[in-house]
């Protein structure tokens, strides 16, 4: 039997990690875009 409270906590934790990964991906994409556009030196 799965504890509903534990399940909800796990679901919230998974959502939090997903959100963090999403933000990290967005930040990386923005950083790459800045480097590619020449705003930040040191890009390819």
N, CA, C and O of each residue as an XYZ file, in Angstrom:
176
protein
N       0.854     -1.195      0.000
C       0.000      0.000      0.000
C       0.888      1.242      0.000
O       1.787      1.383      0.829
N       0.619      2.132     -0.941
C       1.412      3.358     -1.046
C       0.804      4.428     -0.164
O      -0.408      4.643     -0.174
N       1.647      5.093      0.596
C       1.188      6.175      1.466
C       0.859      7.389      0.599
O       1.744      7.921     -0.071
N      -0.398      7.836      0.600
C      -0.787      8.970     -0.252
C       0.049     10.219      0.022
O       0.426     10.937     -0.903
N       0.335     10.471      1.304
C       1.129     11.648      1.654
C       2.529     11.525      1.051
O       3.056     12.479      0.479
N       3.125     10.332      1.189
C       4.453     10.115      0.632
C       4.424     10.247     -0.879
O       5.348     10.799     -1.477
N       3.362      9.739     -1.500
C       3.237      9.836     -2.951
C       3.156     11.286     -3.390
O       3.780     11.678     -4.375
N       2.382     12.086     -2.655
C       2.243     13.506     -2.995
C       3.585     14.214     -2.833
O       3.964     15.050     -3.652
N       4.301     13.862     -1.755
C       5.612     14.479     -1.529
C       6.556     14.132     -2.668
O       7.293     14.981     -3.171
N       6.517     12.850     -3.067
C       7.400     12.433     -4.156
C       7.024     13.139     -5.453
O       7.893     13.532     -6.231
N       5.711     13.297     -5.680
C       5.253     13.964     -6.897
C       5.729     15.416     -6.901
O       6.213     15.920     -7.915
N       5.583     16.080     -5.749
C       6.019     17.480     -5.649
C       7.528     17.581     -5.854
O       8.008     18.500     -6.518
N       8.272     16.637     -5.285
C       9.726     16.653     -5.437
C      10.100     16.461     -6.902
O      10.988     17.142     -7.414
N       9.418     15.529     -7.577
C       9.693     15.282     -8.993
C       9.385     16.530     -9.813
O      10.135     16.882    -10.724
N       8.279     17.198     -9.485
C       7.911     18.418    -10.206
C       8.958     19.502     -9.971
O       9.296     20.258    -10.881
N       9.467     19.569     -8.739
C      10.495     20.555     -8.421
C      11.767     20.305     -9.224
O      12.358     21.239     -9.766
N      12.185     19.041     -9.298
C      13.377     18.700    -10.069
C      13.163     18.987    -11.544
O      14.063     19.470    -12.231
N      11.948     18.684    -12.032
C      11.639     18.927    -13.440
C      11.725     20.418    -13.732
O      12.269     20.830    -14.757
N      11.179     21.228    -12.818
C      11.202     22.682    -12.984
C      12.642     23.183    -12.968
O      13.017     24.042    -13.767
N      13.448     22.641    -12.052
C      14.848     23.059    -11.958
C      15.598     22.709    -13.244
O      16.390     23.506    -13.748
N      15.340     21.512    -13.767
C      15.992     21.089    -15.006
C      15.557     21.989    -16.161
O      16.361     22.352    -17.019
N      14.262     22.346    -16.167
C      13.732     23.210    -17.217
C      14.426     24.572    -17.179
O      14.819     25.110    -18.214
N      14.571     25.123    -15.966
C      15.219     26.431    -15.813
C      16.692     26.346    -16.223
O      17.215     27.258    -16.865
N      17.357     25.250    -15.850
C      18.764     25.085    -16.202
C      18.924     25.003    -17.718
O      19.847     25.587    -18.286
N      18.019     24.276    -18.367
C      18.071     24.148    -19.820
C      17.851     25.505    -20.473
O      18.541     25.860    -21.429
N      16.881     26.266    -19.952
C      16.599     27.594    -20.503
C      17.807     28.514    -20.325
O      18.154     29.275    -21.228
N      18.443     28.439    -19.157
C      19.614     29.277    -18.894
C      20.758     28.898    -19.833
O      21.444     29.772    -20.364
N      20.963     27.609    -20.035
C      22.025     27.149    -20.928
C      21.743     27.599    -22.357
O      22.647     28.041    -23.066
N      20.481     27.484    -22.776
C      20.103     27.896    -24.129
C      20.339     29.389    -24.314
O      20.867     29.819    -25.339
N      19.945     30.180    -23.312
C      20.141     31.633    -23.388
C      21.631     31.966    -23.421
O      22.060     32.846    -24.168
N      22.414     31.260    -22.609
C      23.853     31.505    -22.573
C      24.497     31.189    -23.912
O      25.331     31.953    -24.397
N      24.115     30.069    -24.510
C      24.651     29.685    -25.820
C      24.261     30.729    -26.860
O      25.071     31.110    -27.705
N      22.998     31.190    -26.790
C      22.522     32.192    -27.747
C      23.332     33.482    -27.610
O      23.692     34.100    -28.612
N      23.618     33.887    -26.365
C      24.402     35.111    -26.140
C      25.810     34.958    -26.701
O      26.331     35.871    -27.342
N      26.424     33.800    -26.460
C      27.782     33.572    -26.946
C      27.792     33.545    -28.470
O      28.663     34.142    -29.102
N      26.814     32.848    -29.059
C      26.748     32.737    -30.518
C      26.521     34.103    -31.170
O      27.054     34.385    -32.243
N      25.718     34.952    -30.503
C      25.399     36.255    -31.086
C      26.550     37.242    -30.897
O      26.536     38.331    -31.470
N      27.552     36.860    -30.088
C      28.717     37.708    -29.919
C      28.591     38.677    -28.761
O      29.485     39.495    -28.545
N      27.497     38.605    -28.010
C      27.336     39.501    -26.863
C      28.384     39.156    -25.808
O      28.950     40.036    -25.160
N      28.629     37.846    -25.651
C      29.622     37.389    -24.683
C      30.807     36.808    -25.452
O      30.625     35.890    -26.252
N      32.016     37.324    -25.225
C      33.181     36.811    -25.944
C      33.560     35.402    -25.507
O      33.221     34.978    -24.402
N      34.254     34.686    -26.363
C      34.749     33.360    -26.013
C      33.984     32.246    -26.690
O      34.243     31.073    -26.423
N      33.045     32.583    -27.562
C      32.262     31.547    -28.248
C      32.968     31.047    -29.490
O      33.999     31.597    -29.879
N      32.441     30.031    -30.108
C      33.023     29.446    -31.323
C      32.866     30.382    -32.522
O      33.298     30.050    -33.626
